[in-house]
Amino acid sequence: MRPKYNHQLEFEFGPSNLKVTNEYFGTLDRISEALDENPRIVDLVHRDITKRDGKAKQGRDHTYASDTALRIIICHIFLRESLRDTVVHVDDSRYLRKFVRIYGGKMMDFSTLDDLKNRIKPRTWRKINQLLNEYAVEQGRIDGDALRMDTTASETNIHWPTDSSLLWDTYRVLARLVRAARQIDPDIGGDRRLLDKKVKRMMVWISRKTRKKTALTPAVKERYKALIELVEGILGWSGRIVDDLKRGIESHQYELMAESAASELVRQFEHFQDLGGRVVDQATRRIFKGETVPATEKILSIFEPHTEILIRGKAGKPVEFGHMVHVQQDRSKYITGYEVFLMRPNENELVDSAIEGHRDLFGHYPNELSADKAYYESMEKIRELEQKIGVVSIGKKGHKNEEEAEREADEAFRAGQRFRAGIEGTLSFLKRKLGLDRIMTKGPEHFISTVATAVFVHNLIILARGVL
């Protein structure tokens, strides 16, 4: 049975002679104290982790405490390293071993850490963040006097999506699955050859000819036609292989392990066939029919199909591929609320839920609300908000009448905008230091969990540093 805590006695080490080292690890000491003062956080983590202990791979080590797993995940975000580098760093540091409470014991490998990390669900991370919020309020660390909010884009781990590269992705993945199917049944699919190298050469040729945004030449269209035909060919072929695999499974033609592998292959084939069909459809519509495929219908990656196009007008980065993240915080820089949107909303739709969430946490509305112009809806909405909140510092886009210009010239409004600008530093910290610029985890659920984990670690750092 997996323990919740590691109760081994701690080793005591003398302080470093470097002030910066002592400050660095002093932050982790105070994070450790905050975790110990909130045992319900570990309870939530323990519940999610132990749910799947019985389903874990045979031989998976269950000796690591849930508290230890949480602390290594915090190190993973805090250090902004890969899982592999995190376990190496912790294994080689006597202080970090003490922080994660492994001490002189055996360090977990990165695959175990990855498994434990992925067991913690987004709803659990939301509850964890809520518990930390309540703790911060009880300790008087945050008072909810002011609220500022903004959005940012976190990118998914995909390459720049072009029709040719997506077609190549489809072909190479299906070719890999065909080879795996032939490992189970050498006769499956006949003696048809796979043409990976030919398809890749076509993709590279098209990419080189279409680097400049010019009209597609007849030669490029001809190569696209041949590429699409090859992808359609392997889609049809893989469909027949799936039928053969299903018949083999139903007739118990394969041994137990092979049957399990065949079932997983069927699942993967069907998943990528569906996505590959959509890739072929959008490429055909765009290249040969001259259609503009709506953003809501586009598939930008067969590996992260949930990815959304975000056009936010940022200098140097007009188009981003990922999801919008909404963040709200108080004067202490503590993040009191966050949301991840798999489909981008209008920012002005987020104001009501933000201030109601603030009231639920603190028991009252903020005295000051600050946000950028994207959150502006109408003067009627501003007046409605001012019935609840003293100062509403949200500017209007475009032309302003005399009343609107006078409101935005008021010193309280301008002070609110100066306060609002501070959230840009928080967003920068989340992206540069805590890994929200490009999220490397797979799937929408793990994407949301990664954002929630970064918010949790950010708030622990704020509490540890005593920023008020």
KOLPATI-935588 format. One record per residue (C-alpha): y negated, x, z negated. Coordinates in steps of 0.2 Angstrom, whole numbers, plus 5000, padded with zeros to 4 digits. Layout:
<atoms>
YXZ
...
</atoms>
This chain:
<atoms>
500050005000
498350075005
497250104989
495450044988
494750194980
495250374978
495250404959
495550594960
494350694949
492950774958
492650954960
490951014954
490051144965
488451234961
486851194970
486351284986
484951414985
484151325000
482951184996
483251095013
485151095009
484951024992
483750884999
485050845013
486450825001
485350744988
485150605001
487050585002
487250594983
486050444982
486950354996
488550374986
487750304970
487150154980
488950124987
489650134969
488350004963
488949884977
490849874975
490849714985
490449815001
492149914999
493049754995
492449685012
492949845021
494649855012
495049675017
494749705035
495749875035
497249815025
497449655037
498149765050
499149895040
500749805044
500349805062
499849985063
500850115074
502350175066
502050335055
500150285053
499650365036
499150225024
498650345010
496850355014
495750245003
494650115011
493150185002
493550355010
493650275027
491950195024
491150355019
491850455034
491150315045
489450345037
489550525040
490050495058
488350395060
487350505048
487850665057
487850585075
489350665080
490950615089
492450555079
493350715083
491850825078
491550715062
493250755055
493150935059
491450945050
492050845035
493650945034
492651115034
491351065022
491751065003
490250955000
490650815013
492450825006
491750774989
490650644997
492050555006
493250584991
494550674999
494250834989
495650954992
496750835000
497350815018
495950765030
496350615042
496350655060
495050575072
496350445079
496650375062
494750365059
494550275076
495850155071
495150115054
493350105061
493849975074
494649865061
493049825053
492349665062
490549635067
490549485055
491049605041
489649725045
488449575044
489049535027
488949715022
487149725027
486749565018
487549635002
486449785004
484949675007
485249574991
485449734982
483849804988
482949644983
483749644966
483249824963
481449784968
481549914982
480849784995
479749644992
479549545008
477649555008
477549595026
478649575041
478649665058
479849645073
480249725089
481649735102
482449885110
483849915123
485450005118
486450065134
488250045136
489350195142
489350165161
488850265176
487450195188
488250045196
488350055215
489449945226
490450105232
490750175215
491350005208
492549985223
493150165219
493350125201
494349975205
495550065217
495850215205
496250105190
497449995200
498250155207
498450225190
499350055184
500450055200
501050235195
501350175178
502350025184
503450145195
503850245179
504650085172
505450035189
505450165203
505850035216
504449915212
503149885225
504149975239
503750145246
501950105250
500850255248
499250265236
497750335245
496650395231
495950545239
495450445255
494550315245
493650435235
493050535250
492450365257
491450335241
490650505241
490150495259
489350325257
488450385241
487750535251
487150425265
486350295254
485350395242
483750345249
483250165248
483350125267
484249995277
486150015278
486550095295
488050035306
489050185301
488850155283
489249975285
490850025295
491350135281
491050005268
492149885278
493550005278
493350045259
493349855255
494949835266
495849965256
495249895239
495849715245
497449795250
497849865233
497249705225
498549605235
499849735232
499649745213
499749555213
501549565220
501949705208
501449595193
502549455200
504049585200
503649645183
503549465176
505249425184
505949585176
505349535159
505949365160
507749415166
507749555152
508049685166
507149825156
507549905139
506549855124
505249985125
505049975144
504949785142
503449805130
502649925141
502849815156
502049665147
500549775143
500449835161
500449645167
499049615155
498049765162
498449725180
497749545178
496249605169
495749725182
496249615197
495049485191
493649615189
494049695205
494049535215
492249505208
491749685214
492349655231
491549485232
489849545227
489949695238
490349585253
488949465249
487649595248
488149715262
488849595275
487949435271
486349505266
486349405250
485449445234
486749425220
485949355205
485949465189
486949335180
488349355193
488349545195
489749645187
489049825183
490649905177
492449855177
492649955160
491149875151
490949705161
489949635147
488449745152
486849665156
485349725167
483849745157
482149765166
480849795153
479549885163
479650055153
478850205161
480250325168
481650195164
481250035173
483049975173
484249995159
486149935157
486649875140
486049745128
484449695119
484349725100
483149635089
482549725073
481449665059
480849765044
479649765029
478349895024
479650015016
480450035034
481949945027
482749835041
482949665034
483749585049
484549625066
485249535081
486249595096
486149485112
487449495125
486249385135
484449425134
483349295126
481449275127
480649365112
479549215108
481149115104
481649245090
480149215079
480749055070
482449125066
481649295060
480449215047
481749095041
482949235038
481549325029
481349175018
483149155014
483249335008
481649344998
481349164994
479649155002
478849185019
477949345022
476049365020
475949455036
476949445052
476649575066
477449585083
476949635101
476349525115
478149475120
478349365105
476749265109
477149085115
475548985113
474048965102
474848805095
476348905089
475149035081
474248895072
475948825066
476448995060
474749015051
475248865040
476648965032
475949145034
474249215030
474049335044
474949315061
474649475071
475349435088
474249465103
474149355119
474649425136
473349405150
471649325149
470949265132
469649135129
468249155116
469249095101
470749205106
469749355108
468849325092
470549315083
471149475090
469549565085
469749515067
470049665055
471649585048
472349555065
472049745070
472749805053
474349705057
474449785074
474349955066
475749905054
476749835069
476650005078
477650085064
479249995070
479250105085
479650255074
481150155067
481750115084
481650295089
482550355074
483950225077
484150285095
483850475093
484750505076
485950365073
486650345091
485950175097
485250255113
486950245122
488350165113
490050245117
491250115110
492149995121
491949815122
490649695116
491349675098
491349865095
489549875103
488949745090
489849835076
489050005081
487349925080
487749855063
488450015056
486850105062
485749975053
486849995037
486650185037
484750175041
484550065026
485550175015
484450325020
482850225016
483550174999
484150354996
482450435000
481450304990
480250265004
479050134997
</atoms>
